[in-house]
């Protein structure tokens, strides 16, 4: 499938132009366009450029309300619960992450949960933002049913993405992963590119493990990371997101006509409040150096820490443009005013 290269600023400008047609203020359109374009710039195309048309479709269907603002429901010390009022997930997530950092700056740790919000796109976005400001970040979201419990055929669990981020020099160490071996966005992007997954990612209609994304998307039987361990972690993340936010569970989300109104949690820790703060960077350096000293496997693969490839991809795409399937980019440029 033919691919083209789109400069970062051009992509961001087009996203903003389209969002302004959907009742976004200048500031909100700028923020959302920045995140969609940056996700693409840093190689997470599945939750950037390839996700943008669906986001616009949700705006048309009013699953996402561009005018909404988060509303404080309850506060108890370093813990807050908010209602997202079906606002854009990107804006609500940035708000919650920033609010958690404000609380952590006062108390050492901050926990902000939000109910009735929308897809945050790439969860790692908020980990990068927090870590580059000196905060440890832990956050997760629940989703609709899209993964079976271990030993089951039908999907009752969400893939409930989880993010960990730690400040590291001028960048960050960021682990951002769904509870499925591959996110559905990644599988959809792989299918569009007419490629196979690098490892088996789920089960086909005959119940066999497969690397073919189309077969997995058809059955909705994605493989949990770590098999039963990933399935168990998914369940606990859903329980915690639902309880801490007083929001919808995966079960309740799946009773709606589409995935919206999800529940999310944002936890930040101010590393400057730690007694060992002056030694933290050296400690992390030693850990990373030891990991990188690993003996390479038979494929002679380079050992990387989570998020390391993002920095390289960001620079490459800034210099050369963001690779996009031409047909998808043309579809985005042709998105009509509501």
C-alpha positions as CSV (number, residue, x, y, z in Angstrom):
1,X,0.0,0.0,0.0
2,X,1.4,3.4,-1.1
3,X,2.9,5.5,1.7
4,X,3.8,9.2,1.8
5,X,5.7,11.4,4.3
6,X,3.8,14.3,5.9
7,X,5.8,17.0,7.8
8,X,4.9,17.3,11.5
9,X,3.7,20.9,11.4
10,X,1.5,20.2,8.3
11,X,-0.1,17.2,10.0
12,X,-0.8,19.2,13.2
13,X,-2.2,22.1,11.1
14,X,-4.6,19.9,9.3
15,X,-5.8,18.2,12.5
16,X,-6.4,21.6,14.0
17,X,-8.2,22.9,10.9
18,X,-10.6,20.0,11.0
19,X,-11.2,20.2,14.8
20,X,-12.1,23.9,14.6
21,X,-15.0,22.8,12.4
22,X,-16.4,20.7,15.3
23,X,-17.0,23.4,17.9
24,X,-13.5,23.2,19.4
25,X,-12.1,26.4,20.8
26,X,-8.7,27.5,19.4
27,X,-6.9,26.4,22.6
28,X,-8.6,22.9,22.7
29,X,-8.1,22.3,19.0
30,X,-4.4,23.2,19.4
31,X,-4.0,20.8,22.3
32,X,-5.7,17.9,20.6
33,X,-4.0,18.4,17.3
34,X,-0.6,18.6,19.1
35,X,-1.2,15.2,20.8
36,X,-2.5,13.4,17.7
37,X,0.4,14.7,15.6
38,X,3.0,14.0,18.4
39,X,1.8,10.4,18.8
40,X,2.3,10.0,15.0
41,X,5.7,11.8,15.2
42,X,6.9,9.4,17.8
43,X,5.8,6.3,16.0
44,X,2.5,5.5,17.6
45,X,0.5,5.9,14.4
46,X,-2.3,3.6,15.6
47,X,-3.2,6.2,18.3
48,X,-2.3,9.2,16.2
49,X,-3.0,9.7,12.5
50,X,-4.8,6.4,12.0
51,X,-7.1,7.0,15.0
52,X,-8.0,10.6,14.0
53,X,-10.9,9.7,11.6
54,X,-12.6,7.6,14.3
55,X,-12.2,10.5,16.7
56,X,-14.0,12.8,14.2
57,X,-16.7,10.2,13.8
58,X,-17.3,10.1,17.6
59,X,-17.6,13.9,17.5
60,X,-20.3,13.6,14.8
61,X,-22.1,11.1,16.9
62,X,-21.8,13.2,20.1
63,X,-20.0,10.5,22.0
64,X,-17.4,13.2,22.5
65,X,-18.5,16.6,23.6
66,X,-15.9,19.3,22.7
67,X,-17.5,21.9,25.0
68,X,-17.3,19.7,28.2
69,X,-15.1,20.5,31.2
70,X,-14.2,18.1,34.0
71,X,-16.1,18.6,37.2
72,X,-14.7,17.8,40.7
73,X,-17.0,15.3,42.5
74,X,-15.0,14.5,45.7
75,X,-11.7,15.4,47.4
76,X,-10.0,13.6,50.3
77,X,-6.4,14.7,51.0
78,X,-4.2,13.6,48.0
79,X,-7.1,11.9,46.3
80,X,-9.6,13.4,44.0
81,X,-12.5,12.1,41.9
82,X,-13.7,13.9,38.8
83,X,-16.5,13.6,36.2
84,X,-15.2,14.0,32.6
85,X,-18.7,14.9,31.2
86,X,-17.8,13.0,28.0
87,X,-15.2,15.6,27.1
88,X,-12.3,14.8,24.7
89,X,-10.2,12.1,26.3
90,X,-7.0,13.8,25.5
91,X,-8.0,17.1,27.2
92,X,-9.4,15.3,30.2
93,X,-6.3,13.1,30.6
94,X,-4.0,16.1,30.4
95,X,-6.1,17.9,33.0
96,X,-6.0,14.9,35.4
97,X,-2.3,14.4,34.9
98,X,-1.6,18.0,35.6
99,X,-3.9,18.0,38.6
100,X,-2.2,14.9,40.0
101,X,1.2,16.7,39.7
102,X,-0.2,19.8,41.5
103,X,-1.3,17.6,44.4
104,X,2.0,15.6,44.4
105,X,4.0,18.9,44.5
106,X,2.2,19.6,47.8
107,X,1.9,16.1,49.3
108,X,4.6,14.0,47.6
109,X,1.9,11.9,45.8
110,X,-1.3,12.7,44.0
111,X,-4.1,10.4,42.8
112,X,-6.8,11.7,40.4
113,X,-9.4,9.5,39.0
114,X,-12.0,10.4,36.4
115,X,-15.3,8.8,35.3
116,X,-17.3,9.5,32.2
117,X,-14.4,10.4,30.0
118,X,-13.2,9.3,26.6
119,X,-10.3,7.5,24.9
120,X,-7.0,9.1,25.9
121,X,-5.5,7.9,22.6
122,X,-1.8,7.0,23.6
123,X,-1.6,6.7,27.4
124,X,2.2,7.1,27.2
125,X,1.6,10.8,26.2
126,X,0.8,11.7,29.8
127,X,3.6,9.6,31.2
128,X,6.1,11.5,29.0
129,X,4.6,14.8,30.0
130,X,4.8,14.1,33.7
131,X,8.2,12.4,33.7
132,X,9.8,15.3,31.8
133,X,8.6,17.6,34.6
134,X,10.2,15.4,37.3
135,X,7.3,13.2,38.3
136,X,6.9,9.4,38.4
137,X,3.7,8.5,36.6
138,X,1.3,5.6,36.9
139,X,-1.9,5.6,35.0
140,X,-4.5,3.3,33.4
141,X,-7.8,3.2,31.7
142,X,-10.5,0.6,31.3
143,X,-12.1,-0.2,28.0
144,X,-15.0,-2.1,26.5
145,X,-14.8,-5.9,26.4
146,X,-12.2,-6.9,23.8
147,X,-10.2,-9.8,25.5
148,X,-11.2,-13.1,26.9
149,X,-10.4,-14.2,30.4
150,X,-7.8,-17.0,30.4
151,X,-9.6,-20.3,29.5
152,X,-12.5,-18.5,27.9
153,X,-13.6,-18.0,24.3
154,X,-15.8,-14.9,24.6
155,X,-14.4,-11.5,25.6
156,X,-15.4,-10.3,29.0
157,X,-12.2,-8.3,29.9
158,X,-10.9,-5.0,28.5
159,X,-7.3,-4.6,27.3
160,X,-7.0,-1.8,29.9
161,X,-3.8,0.0,28.9
162,X,-1.3,0.7,31.8
163,X,1.5,3.3,31.8
164,X,4.6,3.6,34.0
165,X,7.0,6.5,33.5
166,X,10.1,7.7,35.3
167,X,12.2,10.8,34.7
168,X,15.5,10.1,33.1
169,X,18.0,12.8,32.1
170,X,16.3,15.1,29.6
171,X,13.8,12.4,28.5
172,X,12.1,9.5,30.3
173,X,11.7,5.8,30.7
174,X,8.1,5.0,29.7
175,X,6.4,1.7,29.6
176,X,3.0,1.9,27.9
177,X,1.2,-1.3,27.2
178,X,-2.3,-2.8,26.7
179,X,-3.2,-6.1,28.4
180,X,-3.4,-7.7,25.0
181,X,-0.2,-8.7,23.3
182,X,-0.9,-6.1,20.7
183,X,-3.4,-3.2,21.1
184,X,-6.3,-3.2,18.7
185,X,-5.0,0.0,17.2
186,X,-1.7,-1.7,16.4
187,X,-3.5,-4.6,14.9
188,X,-5.7,-2.3,12.8
189,X,-2.7,-0.4,11.6
190,X,-0.9,-3.6,10.7
191,X,-3.9,-4.9,8.8
192,X,-4.1,-1.6,6.8
193,X,-0.4,-2.1,5.9
194,X,-1.2,-5.6,4.8
195,X,1.4,-7.0,7.2
196,X,1.6,-9.8,9.8
197,X,2.2,-9.2,13.5
198,X,5.8,-10.0,14.6
199,X,4.5,-12.6,17.1
200,X,1.1,-14.4,17.6
201,X,-1.4,-11.9,18.9
202,X,-4.6,-13.9,19.3
203,X,-6.8,-16.7,18.1
204,X,-8.4,-17.2,14.7
205,X,-11.9,-18.6,14.1
206,X,-10.5,-22.2,14.5
207,X,-9.1,-21.3,18.0
208,X,-5.5,-21.4,16.8
209,X,-2.9,-18.8,17.7
210,X,-2.2,-16.5,14.7
211,X,-0.1,-13.6,13.7
212,X,-2.7,-12.5,11.1
213,X,-4.3,-9.3,12.4
214,X,-7.5,-9.8,10.3
215,X,-8.2,-13.2,11.9
216,X,-7.9,-11.7,15.4
217,X,-10.0,-8.6,14.6
218,X,-12.7,-11.0,13.3
219,X,-12.8,-13.1,16.4
220,X,-12.0,-10.4,19.0
221,X,-10.0,-13.1,20.8
222,X,-6.8,-11.2,21.5
223,X,-4.1,-12.9,23.5
224,X,-3.5,-11.5,27.0
225,X,0.1,-10.6,27.8
226,X,1.6,-13.2,30.1
227,X,-1.5,-15.4,29.4
228,X,-3.4,-15.8,32.7
229,X,-1.3,-13.1,34.4
230,X,-2.3,-10.5,31.9
231,X,-5.9,-11.5,32.1
232,X,-5.8,-11.2,35.9
233,X,-4.1,-7.9,35.8
234,X,-6.7,-6.6,33.3
235,X,-9.5,-7.6,35.8
236,X,-7.8,-5.8,38.7
237,X,-7.2,-2.7,36.6
238,X,-10.9,-2.6,35.7
239,X,-12.0,-3.0,39.3
240,X,-9.6,-0.3,40.5
241,X,-10.5,2.2,37.7
242,X,-14.2,1.6,38.4
243,X,-14.0,1.8,42.2
244,X,-11.6,4.8,42.4
245,X,-13.5,6.9,39.8
246,X,-17.0,5.7,40.7
247,X,-17.4,5.3,37.0
248,X,-18.4,2.6,34.5
249,X,-16.9,-0.8,34.4
250,X,-15.8,-2.8,31.4
251,X,-19.1,-4.7,31.6
252,X,-21.1,-1.4,31.7
253,X,-19.1,0.2,28.9
254,X,-19.8,-2.8,26.7
255,X,-23.6,-2.3,27.1
256,X,-23.3,1.0,25.2
257,X,-23.4,1.4,21.4
258,X,-19.8,2.4,21.3
259,X,-16.8,2.7,23.7
260,X,-17.2,6.1,25.5
261,X,-17.6,7.2,29.1
262,X,-14.5,5.2,30.3
263,X,-12.9,5.3,33.7
264,X,-9.3,6.3,34.3
265,X,-6.7,6.8,37.1
266,X,-3.7,9.1,37.3
267,X,-1.1,8.8,40.0
268,X,2.0,11.0,40.2
269,X,5.0,11.1,42.7
270,X,7.2,14.1,43.0
271,X,10.7,12.7,43.0
272,X,12.1,16.0,44.5
273,X,10.3,15.1,47.7
274,X,12.3,11.9,48.1
275,X,15.2,11.8,50.5
276,X,17.4,10.1,47.9
277,X,16.5,12.6,45.2
278,X,20.2,13.7,44.5
279,X,21.2,10.1,43.8
280,X,18.2,9.0,41.7
281,X,19.7,9.7,38.3
282,X,23.0,7.9,39.1
283,X,20.9,4.9,40.5
284,X,18.9,4.7,37.2
285,X,22.1,5.0,35.2
286,X,23.6,2.0,36.9
287,X,20.4,-0.1,36.4
288,X,20.2,0.8,32.7
289,X,23.9,0.2,32.1
290,X,23.6,-3.2,33.7
291,X,20.6,-4.2,31.5
292,X,22.4,-2.9,28.4
293,X,25.4,-5.1,29.2
294,X,23.2,-8.2,28.6
295,X,24.5,-10.8,26.2
296,X,22.6,-10.4,22.9
297,X,20.3,-13.2,21.8
298,X,20.5,-15.3,18.6
299,X,19.0,-12.4,16.6
300,X,21.6,-10.0,17.8
301,X,18.8,-7.6,18.8
302,X,19.8,-4.4,20.6
303,X,18.7,-4.2,24.2
304,X,16.6,-1.1,24.8
305,X,14.8,0.3,27.7
306,X,11.1,1.3,27.4
307,X,10.7,4.5,25.5
308,X,14.3,4.6,24.1
309,X,13.1,3.9,20.5
310,X,10.6,6.8,20.8
311,X,13.5,9.4,20.9
312,X,15.0,8.0,17.7
313,X,11.7,7.8,15.9
314,X,10.8,11.3,16.9
315,X,14.1,12.7,15.4
316,X,13.8,10.6,12.2
317,X,10.2,11.7,11.5
318,X,11.0,15.3,12.3
319,X,13.7,15.2,9.7
320,X,12.0,13.1,7.0
321,X,8.3,13.5,7.6
322,X,5.8,11.1,9.3
323,X,5.0,8.0,7.2
324,X,1.3,7.7,6.5
325,X,-0.7,5.4,4.1
326,X,-1.6,7.8,1.3
327,X,-5.2,6.7,1.1
328,X,-5.7,7.3,4.9
329,X,-4.2,10.8,4.6
330,X,-6.4,11.7,1.7
331,X,-9.4,10.5,3.7
332,X,-8.4,12.8,6.6
333,X,-8.0,15.8,4.3
334,X,-11.4,15.2,2.9
335,X,-13.2,15.1,6.2
336,X,-16.2,17.3,5.9
337,X,-17.7,19.9,8.2
338,X,-20.5,18.5,10.3
